[in-house]
Amino acid sequence: MTGPVSEARRRAVIDALRRGTVPAAGLDLLAVGLDRFAEAMDGDLATVTRGGAAFHAVRGEYGSGKTFFARWLTERAKRAGLATAEVQISETETPLHRLETVYRRLTERLATATHRPSALRPVIDSWLYTLEEEVLDAGDVDGGPALAAAVDGLMEQRLATVARTTPAFAAALRGYRVAR
């Protein structure tokens, strides 16, 4: 941690601790003993940033620091420009065997460094905006129907792999773009 910590940040952390909860942000101020995981987790985050995947299961007794670790990792992921979602699996609210419920909770709780949950719409809008910017930067079109057609073509190119494995998701993105 470099530099002074703002009063607002200190207050948010202290208030969460007074409530007996893990602070939603500022965990780097409290993290002790996680340095041994930082390099491996940052490597996984870099892999994900490049389009890869990583998975780790964290288990432990009540109060052992699972939530703290997950939120610490979430802060690191957001700083790396990734979207995150925290879902607590429980028999009543989010049972693991009801994948549609788990998926719904994930989309409801999706967040980025700049968007609080539910950030699914801003994430998709940002992706579509990036496609438009790429087309405009290429300099082949100026706007209007030609821009829309070029963006559609680029979107189809990017969705080709997704459409092979999850065609419904690709169709939903196409439908969202048309409705937008």
N, C-alpha and C positions, 0 to 999 in steps of 0.2 A: 504494500500500500504506500503510495507516495502522496505527499502533500496533506494539508489539513482536511479533516472531515467536516462537512457542513452540519450546522445545527439541526436542520431538517432530517438529514440522514441519521444522525446520532439519535434523535428523538424517535424516529420510526423503529429503529432497532431496539431501543430500550423499551418502548411501549409494547412491542411484540413479546419481548422477554418477560415483561411484567404480567402479560396475559398467559404466559406459559406456552407460547407457540413459537414456532420457528419463523424468524423474520422473512418476509417475502423478498426482500432485497438487502444488500449490504452484508452478505454472509462472509465476504472476504475480510471484513473487520473482525470476525470471530473465529474463522477457520484455523484450527490448530491440528497438525498431524495429517493434513490432506496433501501436503507437498509430495509425498511418495506416490500419489495417484495422479497428480497434475500432468506430468509428462505423457502418461498413457492416455488419459482422457483427452488432452489437447490433441494427441495424435489421432484419436478416434474422431474428434470434431473436425479435424482437417480432412480426414477421409470422407466424412459426410459432406463437407463443403464442396469437395470435388465430385460429388455424386455417388459416392459409395455408401456403405452401411456399416453399422456396428451395433452390437447388442451386449448388454451386461445385465444380469439379474442381481439385485441387491436384497439380501435377506438378513434378518437379525432380530433379536429380542426387542420388545417394546422399550423405547428410550435409548436404543443403541446408536442412533444417529442416521438412520436411513433417510428420513425426510430432509434432514440437514444436508446430507450428501447429495441427494437428488436436486435440491434447490441450489446448492453450490454449483453443481454441474450445469443446471439450467442457466444460471447467470453467465457462466463461461460460454455456453452455447449461444446465448443472445448476443454477447460481445463479438462472437465470431460471425454474426449475421444470420443465424439460424432461427427458425420458429420452434417453439417448444409447447408441450402440453403436459400437465400433471393430472393424473387420474388415480384416485385411491380405489383399489379393487376391494369390494365388500360383497357379502352374500345378498344383502338387501338392495343397495343402491346401484352397484356396478358389478354384477357377478361375472366372473371371467368366462363362464360357459355361454354367456349371452353376448356374442361378439358385436351384434348390432348396437347394443347398449354401450359397450366399451368404445366403439367407433364414434357414436354420437357424443359421448363425453369428451373424447379427444378433440373432435371438431369444435365443441362448445368452449373448450378451455385452451384452444390454440392461441398462443401469444408470441409477440416478437418484442424486440427492444423498444419499438416505437408504438406498438399497438397492444392494448390489453385484451384479455379474452372477451369476446370471441373474435379472433382476428382472421378467420377464414376468408371473409370477403375482401379485406384489405390486402391479404397475401395474394389472392387470385388477381385482384385489380392491379397490383404492383407487377405481377408477372405479365399480364396483358399489356400494361404500359411499357414494360421493358421490351416486349416484342415490337411494339410500335416504334420505339426509339431505335431499335436495331435496324428496322426497315428504313426509317428516315436517315439514319447515319450512313446507310449503304448508298444513299443518294439517287436511287433509281426512280423514286416517286416523290411527289411533292405533297400530296394529300388527296382527299376525296375518295371516289370509288376505287381508284388504283391503289391507294394506301390500304384500304380495307381488304382488297383482294390479296395484296402482298402480305399483310399481317395474317390473313387466313391461311395462306400457303406456308408461312413460317410456323404458324401454330400447328398445322398438320404435320409438318416435318418433325417438330419437337414432340408431338403426341404419338408418333408412330410406334415407338417402343412401348409406351404406356398402353396404347390401344390393343396391343397384342396380348398383354397380361390382364389388364383391367379395362375392358372396352366401355363399361358403364361409366367409369370415372372420366374417361376421355370424352364420352358423349355428353356428360354433365358439363364439362368445361366448354365444349362447343356451344351447348344450349345457353349457358350463361353469357357467353360472348354475344350471341345473337340477341338475347333479351336485353342486353346492356346497350 
